[in-house]
């Protein structure tokens, strides 16, 4: 396997107006690492992957694979294998012939071809399908064949361009497990592109979050979740997304966060006040994840979940219940506090009818604050 290094990689498309698709990406992918590029459509993640593959030219910067600069090296000589969104299988060939085709083009000895095909088929559990044609396979089986076609090449680097987007939800979960197992079995260097943050969180050793051609943050999945560097990362990583409320810190008899238009105000705990010193009176954005918001019981300070009694945080705000999505093991409560929509992720329980007044409780010790202008996270912790 091999390392991959991107230094100041840029992609500019020339046309009626110059369009910068990728702005100076710097990334070191270690030998054997699984790195995921994630972001919304048009963020530049697939363009970056295609530059690594050699399918797009590099406008500026240096790309190295295994210590060798490959900016001008054609794709076939980069020793990479790519798995695309569409399976791109030859319909008139059997699975065996699809797996072997690229090796035959390279004049690989027949015995070596047979060994590699058999090994890939065993790894992916498709040995019994080797004599079938693609039309006789399910979507998940076809995706396995596409993976097998990459495996047989025994490349230095595997590249994946949204390989699961054509599968249904159940197959996506199954194939995520297959790809994670494949990485563990092969100890291979893998770079994976997706717009699905769940895929990114469950597959990647590290995640590169991109937006509008810029890298927003590169970190481990849990560090991205717990310590987002800016509002975009905080809102993109996590499902349901983080709640955001615009307001300001007001320092009077007590330090409060006051939402815009005086929609509501909450006292800040000492732990938050200490890390927000110097930002009093400044406009900020409060961010808090749904699991750190609860619905306060009407009869007292404790909420009985069926297993234990949890005392809700004392920082509360009146709200209006809009909708409850009961998912069995948990419920998503959608409510409005002033003009803001707030989502709470709570244990299932009976709730009043939509439109009823409720009280939301916020664990502000776990809140994040962001600069209103730059979107960067402010304060420590």
GULO-451287 format. One record per residue (C-alpha): residue in three letters; z negated, y, x; residue number from 1. Coordinates in pm, whole numbers, plus 50000, padded with zeros to 5 digits. Last residue first. Example, Ala and Ser with C-alpha at 12.3 -4.5 7.8 and 13.67 -1.06 7.14 Angstrom:
BEGIN
SER;49286;49894;51367;2
ALA;49220;49550;51230;1
//
This chain:
BEGIN
UNK;47460;52354;48612;381
UNK;47512;52707;48743;380
UNK;47650;53008;48560;379
UNK;48008;53078;48466;378
UNK;48298;52847;48382;377
UNK;48637;53009;48422;376
UNK;48828;53121;48109;375
UNK;48955;53426;48299;374
UNK;48889;53693;48037;373
UNK;48612;53555;47815;372
UNK;48426;53400;48107;371
UNK;48293;53058;48013;370
UNK;47952;52922;47920;369
UNK;47862;52554;47892;368
UNK;47589;52406;47672;367
UNK;47371;52110;47765;366
UNK;47040;52302;47749;365
UNK;47186;52445;47429;364
UNK;47100;52132;47232;363
UNK;47217;52282;46905;362
UNK;47082;52211;46557;361
UNK;47300;52262;46250;360
UNK;47143;52344;45915;359
UNK;47320;52256;45593;358
UNK;47451;52449;45291;357
UNK;47670;52247;45056;356
UNK;48046;52306;45033;355
UNK;48125;51940;45087;354
UNK;47868;51720;44910;353
UNK;47538;51638;45078;352
UNK;47516;51382;45359;351
UNK;47392;51023;45358;350
UNK;47352;50880;45709;349
UNK;47577;50773;45998;348
UNK;47462;50878;46347;347
UNK;47599;51213;46460;346
UNK;47897;51382;46626;345
UNK;47893;51746;46518;344
UNK;48202;51967;46484;343
UNK;48176;52344;46448;342
UNK;48431;52580;46292;341
UNK;48344;52946;46348;340
UNK;48358;53233;46099;339
UNK;47985;53221;46018;338
UNK;47882;52869;46104;337
UNK;48139;52640;45949;336
UNK;48098;52264;45928;335
UNK;48275;51943;46024;334
UNK;48051;51637;46056;333
UNK;48193;51344;46250;332
UNK;48012;51021;46171;331
UNK;47911;50724;46381;330
UNK;47901;50343;46380;329
UNK;48098;50319;46056;328
UNK;48357;50592;46101;327
UNK;48231;50836;45836;326
UNK;48436;51156;45849;325
UNK;48233;51430;45681;324
UNK;48393;51754;45565;323
UNK;48320;52122;45507;322
UNK;47941;52158;45525;321
UNK;47835;52523;45539;320
UNK;47608;52633;45821;319
UNK;47267;52785;45896;318
UNK;47183;52795;46268;317
UNK;46932;52602;46475;316
UNK;46773;52600;46819;315
UNK;46461;52382;46778;314
UNK;46638;52075;46918;313
UNK;46624;51773;46685;312
UNK;46333;51534;46713;311
UNK;46475;51183;46722;310
UNK;46305;50897;46541;309
UNK;46413;50552;46644;308
UNK;46615;50257;46523;307
UNK;46719;50349;46167;306
UNK;46828;50700;46267;305
UNK;46527;50890;46138;304
UNK;46571;51265;46204;303
UNK;46260;51470;46275;302
UNK;46192;51842;46227;301
UNK;46126;51834;45857;300
UNK;46249;51790;45502;299
UNK;46604;51923;45517;298
UNK;46708;51719;45818;297
UNK;46882;51907;46099;296
UNK;47245;51807;46149;295
UNK;47314;51754;46517;294
UNK;47516;51924;46790;293
UNK;47507;51792;47148;292
UNK;47735;51502;47053;291
UNK;47994;51756;46937;290
UNK;48019;51917;47283;289
UNK;47907;52275;47336;288
UNK;48101;52573;47465;287
UNK;47978;52931;47443;286
UNK;48237;53191;47537;285
UNK;48123;53509;47708;284
UNK;48117;53886;47657;283
UNK;47868;54047;47895;282
UNK;47538;54195;47782;281
UNK;47334;53970;48009;280
UNK;47556;53797;48267;279
UNK;47333;53865;48567;278
UNK;47112;53561;48518;277
UNK;47299;53285;48335;276
UNK;47142;52996;48527;275
UNK;46785;53106;48451;274
UNK;46860;53185;48087;273
UNK;47002;52837;48033;272
UNK;46690;52654;48156;271
UNK;46472;52903;47967;270
UNK;46625;52806;47634;269
UNK;46860;53053;47464;268
UNK;46778;53189;47120;267
UNK;47058;53161;46865;266
UNK;47255;53428;46679;265
UNK;47504;53397;46396;264
UNK;47826;53551;46269;263
UNK;47717;53883;46421;262
UNK;48085;53987;46429;261
UNK;48113;53786;46751;260
UNK;47842;53530;46814;259
UNK;47507;53643;46954;258
UNK;47360;53431;47232;257
UNK;47001;53535;47264;256
UNK;46757;53639;47534;255
UNK;46422;53738;47386;254
UNK;46263;54072;47306;253
UNK;46601;54210;47403;252
UNK;46868;54064;47631;251
UNK;47188;53992;47439;250
UNK;47434;53740;47578;249
UNK;47774;53783;47416;248
UNK;48006;53612;47169;247
UNK;48296;53374;47136;246
UNK;48221;53025;47004;245
UNK;48386;52709;47133;244
UNK;48320;52351;47020;243
UNK;48436;52083;47266;242
UNK;48706;51846;47153;241
UNK;48658;51538;46942;240
UNK;48740;51363;47169;239
UNK;48675;51483;47524;238
UNK;48885;51644;47796;237
UNK;49123;51912;47668;236
UNK;48865;52167;47556;235
UNK;48652;52162;47868;234
UNK;48961;52150;48092;233
UNK;49106;52458;47919;232
UNK;48774;52644;47916;231
UNK;48731;52626;48290;230
UNK;48579;52426;48574;229
UNK;48466;52136;48356;228
UNK;48133;51989;48475;227
UNK;48022;51706;48245;226
UNK;48358;51579;48125;225
UNK;48555;51651;48440;224
UNK;48269;51510;48645;223
UNK;48275;51199;48426;222
UNK;48647;51134;48478;221
UNK;48642;51196;48855;220
UNK;48790;51524;48971;219
UNK;49100;51738;49010;218
UNK;49095;52061;48809;217
UNK;49336;52311;48653;216
UNK;49653;52219;48841;215
UNK;49921;52467;48733;214
UNK;50259;52392;48577;213
UNK;50167;52529;48235;212
UNK;49852;52314;48221;211
UNK;49750;52026;48447;210
UNK;49439;51808;48471;209
UNK;49449;51574;48772;208
UNK;49220;51278;48709;207
UNK;49043;51059;48963;206
UNK;48962;50688;48962;205
UNK;49177;50690;48652;204
UNK;49209;50433;48375;203
UNK;48953;50501;48101;202
UNK;48942;50881;48120;201
UNK;49318;50922;48156;200
UNK;49399;50683;47873;199
UNK;49153;50870;47649;198
UNK;49308;51201;47763;197
UNK;49644;51100;47619;196
UNK;49920;51322;47761;195
UNK;49993;51058;48023;194
UNK;50120;51024;48380;193
UNK;50000;50751;48618;192
UNK;49993;50742;48996;191
UNK;49901;50402;49141;190
UNK;49814;50286;49491;189
UNK;49756;49912;49465;188
UNK;49445;49698;49493;187
UNK;49669;49428;49342;186
UNK;49408;49258;49125;185
UNK;49208;49573;49048;184
UNK;49519;49772;48964;183
UNK;49653;49492;48747;182
UNK;49320;49470;48565;181
UNK;49340;49843;48482;180
UNK;49702;49797;48371;179
UNK;49615;49501;48146;178
UNK;49312;49680;47997;177
UNK;49526;49981;47913;176
UNK;49781;49735;47768;175
UNK;49528;49604;47516;174
UNK;49418;49951;47408;173
UNK;49780;50062;47370;172
UNK;49859;49744;47177;171
UNK;49594;49828;46918;170
UNK;49714;50188;46878;169
UNK;50085;50108;46842;168
UNK;50312;50113;47147;167
UNK;50582;50366;47233;166
UNK;50345;50594;47430;165
UNK;50225;50313;47657;164
UNK;50433;50374;47971;163
UNK;50369;50751;47988;162
UNK;50550;50777;48326;161
UNK;50391;50522;48559;160
UNK;50443;50529;48937;159
UNK;50343;50239;49162;158
UNK;50324;50305;49537;157
UNK;50383;50089;49846;156
UNK;50614;49858;49657;155
UNK;50585;49480;49605;154
UNK;50928;49475;49433;153
UNK;50806;49196;49207;152
UNK;50535;49423;49064;151
UNK;50775;49687;48928;150
UNK;50981;49434;48730;149
UNK;50655;49282;48615;148
UNK;50544;49612;48463;147
UNK;50869;49630;48264;146
UNK;50816;49266;48162;145
UNK;50464;49354;48047;144
UNK;50606;49641;47842;143
UNK;50845;49396;47676;142
UNK;50550;49172;47589;141
UNK;50363;49462;47433;140
UNK;50663;49562;47224;139
UNK;50715;49205;47102;138
UNK;50972;48977;47260;137
UNK;51280;48800;47121;136
UNK;51499;49109;47169;135
UNK;51406;49108;47539;134
UNK;51573;48772;47609;133
UNK;51368;48455;47650;132
UNK;51377;48221;47948;131
UNK;51079;48376;48126;130
UNK;50866;48393;47810;129
UNK;50622;48111;47894;128
UNK;50540;48276;48230;127
UNK;50450;48606;48058;126
UNK;50076;48622;48136;125
UNK;50097;48939;48344;124
UNK;49961;48796;48669;123
UNK;50145;48467;48615;122
UNK;50478;48638;48549;121
UNK;50434;48853;48859;120
UNK;50361;48551;49078;119
UNK;50652;48348;48939;118
UNK;50892;48637;48990;117
UNK;50770;48695;49346;116
UNK;50800;48330;49444;115
UNK;51144;48289;49285;114
UNK;51272;48600;49460;113
UNK;51136;48480;49794;112
UNK;51313;48145;49754;111
UNK;51635;48325;49661;110
UNK;51634;48544;49977;109
UNK;51632;48918;49889;108
UNK;51985;49063;49892;107
UNK;51857;49402;49775;106
UNK;52062;49375;49456;105
UNK;51905;49034;49400;104
UNK;51558;49188;49425;103
UNK;51646;49451;49164;102
UNK;51763;49180;48921;101
UNK;51476;48933;48961;100
UNK;51248;49056;48685;99
UNK;51533;49111;48442;98
UNK;51676;48768;48534;97
UNK;51348;48594;48455;96
UNK;51308;48789;48130;95
UNK;51653;48672;48027;94
UNK;51948;48905;48057;93
UNK;52175;49041;47781;92
UNK;51924;49307;47673;91
UNK;51879;49459;48022;90
UNK;51534;49616;48008;89
UNK;51484;49993;48017;88
UNK;51126;49967;47882;87
UNK;51116;50320;47751;86
UNK;50822;50528;47876;85
UNK;50910;50441;48233;84
UNK;50759;50218;48500;83
UNK;50842;50328;48855;82
UNK;50841;50135;49181;81
UNK;50808;50304;49521;80
UNK;50939;50209;49864;79
UNK;51081;50557;49932;78
UNK;51426;50424;50033;77
UNK;51560;50364;49682;76
UNK;51449;50712;49575;75
UNK;51658;50896;49837;74
UNK;51467;51056;50130;73
UNK;51500;51437;50140;72
UNK;51139;51528;50065;71
UNK;51012;51200;50214;70
UNK;50772;51312;50487;69
UNK;50616;50994;50629;68
UNK;50235;50955;50643;67
UNK;50226;50665;50397;66
UNK;50420;50874;50149;65
UNK;50448;51245;50225;64
UNK;50570;51530;50003;63
UNK;50596;51879;50148;62
UNK;50631;52212;49970;61
UNK;50915;52400;49803;60
UNK;51197;52335;49555;59
UNK;51151;51957;49550;58
UNK;51444;51766;49399;57
UNK;51383;51553;49093;56
UNK;51435;51175;49073;55
UNK;51276;51130;49416;54
UNK;50984;50929;49281;53
UNK;50729;51189;49394;52
UNK;50948;51460;49241;51
UNK;50963;51254;48920;50
UNK;50583;51240;48910;49
UNK;50557;51619;48944;48
UNK;50815;51667;48668;47
UNK;50617;51426;48450;46
UNK;50299;51632;48498;45
UNK;50460;51974;48457;44
UNK;50253;52108;48164;43
UNK;50541;52080;47916;42
UNK;50360;51847;47679;41
UNK;49984;51872;47717;40
UNK;49795;51753;48024;39
UNK;49717;51450;48234;38
UNK;49808;51326;48580;37
UNK;49614;51006;48653;36
UNK;49520;50883;49000;35
UNK;49444;50517;49077;34
UNK;49355;50483;49447;33
UNK;49465;50197;49671;32
UNK;49548;50419;49969;31
UNK;49419;50767;49890;30
UNK;49606;51017;49676;29
UNK;49583;51367;49827;28
UNK;49698;51648;49596;27
UNK;49812;52008;49636;26
UNK;50046;52129;49359;25
UNK;50214;52466;49417;24
UNK;50329;52583;49074;23
UNK;50532;52327;48881;22
UNK;50789;52417;48612;21
UNK;50878;52763;48744;20
UNK;51164;52882;48525;19
UNK;51420;53133;48655;18
UNK;51621;53291;48376;17
UNK;51981;53224;48274;16
UNK;51939;52912;48482;15
UNK;51751;52804;48791;14
UNK;51474;52548;48763;13
UNK;51184;52590;49001;12
UNK;50967;52299;49116;11
UNK;50681;52352;49358;10
UNK;50478;52119;49581;9
UNK;50226;52310;49792;8
UNK;50124;51998;49985;7
UNK;50148;51663;49806;6
UNK;50013;51359;49989;5
UNK;50054;50994;49891;4
UNK;49863;50711;50058;3
UNK;50008;50365;50101;2
UNK;50000;50000;50000;1
//
